[in-house]
Amino acid sequence: MKKLLTIPALILMTLISVNVSAEKKPDISEYPFEKSVLIKNYNSEVKVPLDKEVLRNIKPDFSNFAVFDELNQNVDFFVYLEKFKRITDVKVLDVSSMREVEGREAKKSDIADDNHFTVFNFSERIDRANASWALIDLGKSYPLARIEIFFPTRAKVKYFEIKAGNDVDDLKTIVAKKPAKPIYNKITLSTPPYRYVKVLFWGVNVRVEDIRFTAAEHGFIYFAPEAGKKYFARYGNDKLNFFEFKERLGAEKDVQNTAYFTKQKWSKRVKEDLDGDGIANKEDNCPFEANRFQGDSDKDGIGNACDNAPDAMNFDQADTDRDGVGDVVDNCELYPNPDQANKDGDEYGDVCDGADSDGSVLGGVSLPVGKNFAGNKYLIGGIILLALIALGVFLKKKKK
């Protein structure tokens, strides 16, 4: 009898425990930021792209984001969020020219196949003074966070340009610059969603080992609007922890009707001083962290108490991997590493470095990047040169 009574008692205690530990539903005044939703077509469900302002201020689990109607009633919505990722399903549509080297068949796919050993060679005889170029299809539209271009040591690229768009006949320039380094060039950017990318090169003996693309974090909310009603997204304040969405989706929904957010503004209903430090939100350089003295070492308008790079000016507080370390100082922008561990003391953290101090691969990540990648090439070249010199000396002595 005691055992039978114990089971309902445990269930009751569990329910009470869950209820006690559950987060309290936030008051509308606790959401600091607000965006109106611009809807043209009320006849069907809409998808609303999550823009940079929203993504910067919401938590990855959406526990500080909600949708309201004009009566401040909660609206059911679905969410989809795709974190930054390497785009691997790319297709090279066309190239300006190509030539074979050392008898290996030339393939246009070599220029973006994620393989450093399949070097793509443009033909100077065909391209002459014109740009050498490759047109690449990313498979679908992505907002781009990074483009990486790897050159072999013999290539002499003086200038490159990157164009992008969603129509191959209407591509706009998004990058135009001289290579920062002779071997590895990392271009960090923040673009709208693009599907097609054209990379153009000017130089002598234009050769490319690989071109890689990384998509930025992006996503949508979906909901069914009622005709004539106004809708608002309210969000922000990392101290909130309440889930208002109906379901978090594992893939994008097939919704063609797109609505858009307006510019971000402070909600009229938010508390005047959210962090209680005596400074009004709009004047506070850390509105969610109490910092009465408003210290700001790098003078970027973001207080030290909430700056993800307090000693390096970064107005946008970009943090691609969401590890709390701003991109401007992060030694692994695409791999979370809040401790910034760096065993070999170069410019790349252990979690994204191709080799640590003893040359072994770390954490299964084998990325030939920057300093290490270039250094390895020169090291191998130096060893080969020394071996040839030694062989020459040996043969000369033997001949005598």
Secondary structure, DSSP 4 states (H G I P E B T S, - for coil): -HHHHHHHHHHHHHHHHHHHHSPPPPPGGG--EEEEEE-S--SS-EEEE--HHHHHHS-TT-TTEEEEETT--B---EEEEE--EEE---EEEEES----BTTBPP-GGGGGSS-TTS-EE--HHHHTTSPEEEEEEEEEEEEEEEEEEE--TT-EEEEEEEEEESSTTS-EEEEEE--SSSSEEEEE----EEEEEEEEEEEES-EESEEEEEEPPEEEEEE-PPTT--EEEEE--TT------SEE-SS------B-EE---EE-TTS-S-TT-SSS-TTT-SSTTS--TT---TT-SSS-TTT-SSTTS--TT---TT-SSS-TTT-S-TTS--TT---TT-SSS-GGG-S--TTSPPBTTB----HHHHHHHHHHHHHHHHHHHHHHHHHHHHHH-
